[in-house]
Amino acid sequence: MTRVRVLYFASLREAAGRSDELVETPAASLHGLYDELRARHGFALPAERLRVAMDGTFARWEDAPREGAEVAFIPPVSGG
């Protein structure tokens, strides 16, 4: 198990009902972590529509979550 702090933004924050949470995960990749959280919180957006960052740097979905890392899932931003 790997423990990470997950940050949520925009629609993900609304769906999760929080801006962040500590998670213990068996996921081998950031994609697996997102799939786990999507099932838990009912996120509508597939991973392919998001960007993912780890410790303040954009990451690849296949990267493994690191113990103690801060992972951010960033949905597309709309505005005008």
NUFIRO-757384 format. One record per atom (N, C-alpha, C): atom name; x, y, z; residue number from 1; residue in three letters. Coordinates in Angstrom, 2 decimals. Layout:
N
atom,c1,c2,c3,seq,type
CA,X,Y,Z,NUM,ALA
...
//
This chain:
80
atom,c1,c2,c3,seq,type
N,0.85,-1.19,0.00,1,MET
CA,0.00,0.00,0.00,1,MET
C,0.88,1.24,0.00,1,MET
N,0.44,2.22,-0.73,2,THR
CA,1.13,3.50,-0.82,2,THR
C,0.19,4.58,-0.31,2,THR
N,0.71,5.46,0.53,3,ARG
CA,-0.11,6.56,1.06,3,ARG
C,0.24,7.83,0.31,3,ARG
N,-0.78,8.49,-0.25,4,VAL
CA,-0.60,9.75,-0.97,4,VAL
C,-1.68,10.74,-0.54,4,VAL
N,-1.41,12.03,-0.73,5,ARG
CA,-2.43,13.07,-0.55,5,ARG
C,-2.92,13.41,-1.95,5,ARG
N,-4.23,13.31,-2.15,6,VAL
CA,-4.84,13.59,-3.45,6,VAL
C,-5.53,14.95,-3.38,6,VAL
N,-5.25,15.78,-4.39,7,LEU
CA,-5.90,17.09,-4.51,7,LEU
C,-6.94,17.02,-5.62,7,LEU
N,-8.10,17.60,-5.35,8,TYR
CA,-9.19,17.63,-6.33,8,TYR
C,-9.49,19.07,-6.71,8,TYR
N,-9.80,19.29,-7.98,9,PHE
CA,-10.13,20.62,-8.47,9,PHE
C,-11.44,20.59,-9.24,9,PHE
N,-12.13,21.72,-9.25,10,ALA
CA,-13.34,21.96,-10.05,10,ALA
C,-14.38,20.85,-9.85,10,ALA
N,-14.83,20.22,-10.92,11,SER
CA,-15.91,19.23,-10.83,11,SER
C,-15.54,18.03,-9.97,11,SER
N,-14.26,17.69,-9.92,12,LEU
CA,-13.84,16.57,-9.08,12,LEU
C,-13.99,16.93,-7.60,12,LEU
N,-13.67,18.18,-7.25,13,ARG
CA,-13.82,18.63,-5.87,13,ARG
C,-15.30,18.59,-5.48,13,ARG
N,-16.16,19.01,-6.38,14,GLU
CA,-17.60,18.99,-6.10,14,GLU
C,-18.09,17.56,-5.90,14,GLU
N,-17.67,16.64,-6.77,15,ALA
CA,-18.12,15.25,-6.68,15,ALA
C,-17.59,14.57,-5.41,15,ALA
N,-16.34,14.85,-5.05,16,ALA
CA,-15.74,14.23,-3.87,16,ALA
C,-16.22,14.88,-2.58,16,ALA
N,-16.71,16.12,-2.69,17,GLY
CA,-17.16,16.84,-1.50,17,GLY
C,-16.01,17.32,-0.63,17,GLY
N,-14.83,17.43,-1.22,18,ARG
CA,-13.65,17.89,-0.49,18,ARG
C,-12.59,18.32,-1.50,18,ARG
N,-11.61,19.07,-1.03,19,SER
CA,-10.54,19.53,-1.92,19,SER
C,-9.33,18.61,-1.89,19,SER
N,-9.22,17.78,-0.85,20,ASP
CA,-8.11,16.85,-0.77,20,ASP
C,-8.44,15.72,0.19,20,ASP
N,-7.66,14.66,0.12,21,GLU
CA,-7.80,13.56,1.08,21,GLU
C,-6.53,12.72,1.07,21,GLU
N,-6.29,12.07,2.21,22,LEU
CA,-5.20,11.10,2.30,22,LEU
C,-5.75,9.75,1.88,22,LEU
N,-5.02,9.06,1.02,23,VAL
CA,-5.48,7.78,0.47,23,VAL
C,-4.37,6.75,0.61,23,VAL
N,-4.74,5.56,1.04,24,GLU
CA,-3.85,4.41,0.98,24,GLU
C,-4.33,3.57,-0.18,24,GLU
N,-3.43,3.30,-1.12,25,THR
CA,-3.85,2.63,-2.34,25,THR
C,-2.91,1.48,-2.70,25,THR
N,-3.46,0.42,-3.27,26,PRO
CA,-2.63,-0.64,-3.81,26,PRO
C,-2.29,-0.38,-5.29,26,PRO
N,-2.78,0.72,-5.86,27,ALA
CA,-2.64,1.00,-7.30,27,ALA
C,-1.17,1.05,-7.71,27,ALA
N,-0.86,0.44,-8.85,28,ALA
CA,0.51,0.42,-9.38,28,ALA
C,0.78,1.61,-10.28,28,ALA
N,-0.28,2.37,-10.64,29,SER
CA,-0.12,3.52,-11.52,29,SER
C,-1.07,4.63,-11.09,29,SER
N,-0.80,5.84,-11.58,30,LEU
CA,-1.71,6.94,-11.29,30,LEU
C,-3.07,6.71,-11.94,30,LEU
N,-3.07,6.04,-13.08,31,HIS
CA,-4.35,5.69,-13.73,31,HIS
C,-5.16,4.77,-12.82,31,HIS
N,-4.51,3.78,-12.25,32,GLY
CA,-5.19,2.86,-11.33,32,GLY
C,-5.72,3.58,-10.10,32,GLY
N,-4.93,4.55,-9.59,33,LEU
CA,-5.39,5.35,-8.46,33,LEU
C,-6.63,6.14,-8.83,33,LEU
N,-6.61,6.78,-10.01,34,TYR
CA,-7.79,7.54,-10.43,34,TYR
C,-8.99,6.61,-10.60,34,TYR
N,-8.81,5.45,-11.19,35,ASP
CA,-9.92,4.51,-11.35,35,ASP
C,-10.52,4.14,-9.99,35,ASP
N,-9.67,3.91,-9.01,36,GLU
CA,-10.12,3.59,-7.66,36,GLU
C,-10.95,4.74,-7.07,36,GLU
N,-10.45,5.96,-7.22,37,LEU
CA,-11.15,7.13,-6.67,37,LEU
C,-12.41,7.45,-7.46,37,LEU
N,-12.37,7.20,-8.76,38,ARG
CA,-13.56,7.43,-9.60,38,ARG
C,-14.70,6.52,-9.15,38,ARG
N,-14.39,5.27,-8.85,39,ALA
CA,-15.40,4.34,-8.36,39,ALA
C,-15.92,4.78,-6.99,39,ALA
N,-15.04,5.26,-6.13,40,ARG
CA,-15.42,5.67,-4.78,40,ARG
C,-16.29,6.91,-4.78,40,ARG
N,-15.93,7.90,-5.61,41,HIS
CA,-16.61,9.20,-5.57,41,HIS
C,-17.60,9.43,-6.71,41,HIS
N,-17.62,8.54,-7.69,42,GLY
CA,-18.55,8.69,-8.81,42,GLY
C,-18.16,9.78,-9.79,42,GLY
N,-16.84,9.99,-10.00,43,PHE
CA,-16.41,11.00,-10.96,43,PHE
C,-16.92,10.66,-12.35,43,PHE
N,-17.45,11.66,-13.05,44,ALA
CA,-17.99,11.44,-14.39,44,ALA
C,-16.89,11.44,-15.46,44,ALA
N,-15.81,12.16,-15.23,45,LEU
CA,-14.78,12.32,-16.26,45,LEU
C,-13.85,11.11,-16.32,45,LEU
N,-13.61,10.60,-17.54,46,PRO
CA,-12.61,9.54,-17.68,46,PRO
C,-11.21,10.14,-17.56,46,PRO
N,-10.24,9.32,-17.21,47,ALA
CA,-8.86,9.79,-17.03,47,ALA
C,-8.34,10.51,-18.27,47,ALA
N,-8.77,10.07,-19.44,48,GLU
CA,-8.27,10.65,-20.69,48,GLU
C,-8.63,12.13,-20.83,48,GLU
N,-9.58,12.61,-20.06,49,ARG
CA,-9.98,14.02,-20.11,49,ARG
C,-9.24,14.88,-19.08,49,ARG
N,-8.39,14.26,-18.26,50,LEU
CA,-7.72,14.96,-17.17,50,LEU
C,-6.22,15.05,-17.41,50,LEU
N,-5.60,15.95,-16.66,51,ARG
CA,-4.14,15.96,-16.51,51,ARG
C,-3.87,15.45,-15.10,51,ARG
N,-2.70,14.88,-14.91,52,VAL
CA,-2.32,14.40,-13.58,52,VAL
C,-0.94,14.97,-13.25,52,VAL
N,-0.78,15.36,-12.00,53,ALA
CA,0.51,15.87,-11.53,53,ALA
C,0.87,15.17,-10.24,53,ALA
N,2.19,15.04,-10.02,54,MET
CA,2.67,14.46,-8.77,54,MET
C,3.76,15.38,-8.23,54,MET
N,3.58,15.80,-7.00,55,ASP
CA,4.52,16.72,-6.35,55,ASP
C,4.80,17.95,-7.20,55,ASP
N,3.73,18.51,-7.77,56,GLY
CA,3.82,19.78,-8.47,56,GLY
C,4.33,19.73,-9.90,56,GLY
N,4.54,18.53,-10.43,57,THR
CA,5.04,18.37,-11.80,57,THR
C,4.08,17.46,-12.56,57,THR
N,3.74,17.85,-13.80,58,PHE
CA,2.88,16.98,-14.59,58,PHE
C,3.52,15.60,-14.70,58,PHE
N,2.67,14.57,-14.61,59,ALA
CA,3.14,13.19,-14.60,59,ALA
C,2.44,12.42,-15.72,59,ALA
N,2.90,11.20,-15.93,60,ARG
CA,2.27,10.30,-16.90,60,ARG
C,1.32,9.38,-16.15,60,ARG
N,0.25,9.00,-16.79,61,TRP
CA,-0.73,8.12,-16.15,61,TRP
C,-0.12,6.79,-15.73,61,TRP
N,0.91,6.33,-16.44,62,GLU
CA,1.51,5.04,-16.10,62,GLU
C,2.52,5.14,-14.96,62,GLU
N,2.87,6.36,-14.52,63,ASP
CA,3.77,6.52,-13.39,63,ASP
C,3.16,5.91,-12.12,63,ASP
N,4.02,5.35,-11.29,64,ALA
CA,3.56,4.76,-10.02,64,ALA
C,3.45,5.86,-8.96,64,ALA
N,2.39,5.82,-8.15,65,PRO
CA,2.31,6.77,-7.04,65,PRO
C,3.46,6.50,-6.06,65,PRO
N,4.07,7.58,-5.56,66,ARG
CA,5.18,7.46,-4.60,66,ARG
C,4.67,7.71,-3.19,66,ARG
N,5.19,6.96,-2.24,67,GLU
CA,4.84,7.12,-0.83,67,GLU
C,5.01,8.59,-0.42,67,GLU
N,3.96,9.16,0.17,68,GLY
CA,4.01,10.53,0.66,68,GLY
C,3.84,11.60,-0.40,68,GLY
N,3.62,11.21,-1.65,69,ALA
CA,3.49,12.19,-2.73,69,ALA
C,2.16,12.93,-2.65,69,ALA
N,2.14,14.07,-3.30,70,GLU
CA,0.91,14.84,-3.47,70,GLU
C,0.50,14.68,-4.94,70,GLU
N,-0.67,14.10,-5.15,71,VAL
CA,-1.16,13.82,-6.51,71,VAL
C,-2.35,14.72,-6.78,71,VAL
N,-2.31,15.39,-7.93,72,ALA
CA,-3.42,16.27,-8.31,72,ALA
C,-4.05,15.78,-9.60,72,ALA
N,-5.36,15.68,-9.60,73,PHE
CA,-6.12,15.36,-10.80,73,PHE
C,-6.77,16.65,-11.26,73,PHE
N,-6.46,17.05,-12.50,74,ILE
CA,-6.85,18.37,-12.99,74,ILE
C,-7.77,18.23,-14.18,74,ILE
N,-9.06,18.57,-13.99,75,PRO
CA,-10.01,18.48,-15.10,75,PRO
C,-9.85,19.65,-16.05,75,PRO
N,-10.43,19.55,-17.25,76,PRO
CA,-10.39,20.67,-18.18,76,PRO
C,-11.08,21.89,-17.56,76,PRO
N,-10.56,23.05,-17.84,77,VAL
CA,-11.11,24.28,-17.28,77,VAL
C,-11.88,25.00,-18.36,77,VAL
N,-13.08,25.42,-18.01,78,SER
CA,-13.85,26.23,-18.96,78,SER
C,-14.00,27.61,-18.34,78,SER
N,-14.21,28.56,-19.17,79,GLY
CA,-14.36,29.93,-18.67,79,GLY
C,-14.55,30.87,-19.82,79,GLY
N,-14.67,32.10,-19.46,80,GLY
CA,-14.86,33.06,-20.54,80,GLY
C,-14.76,34.45,-20.05,80,GLY
//
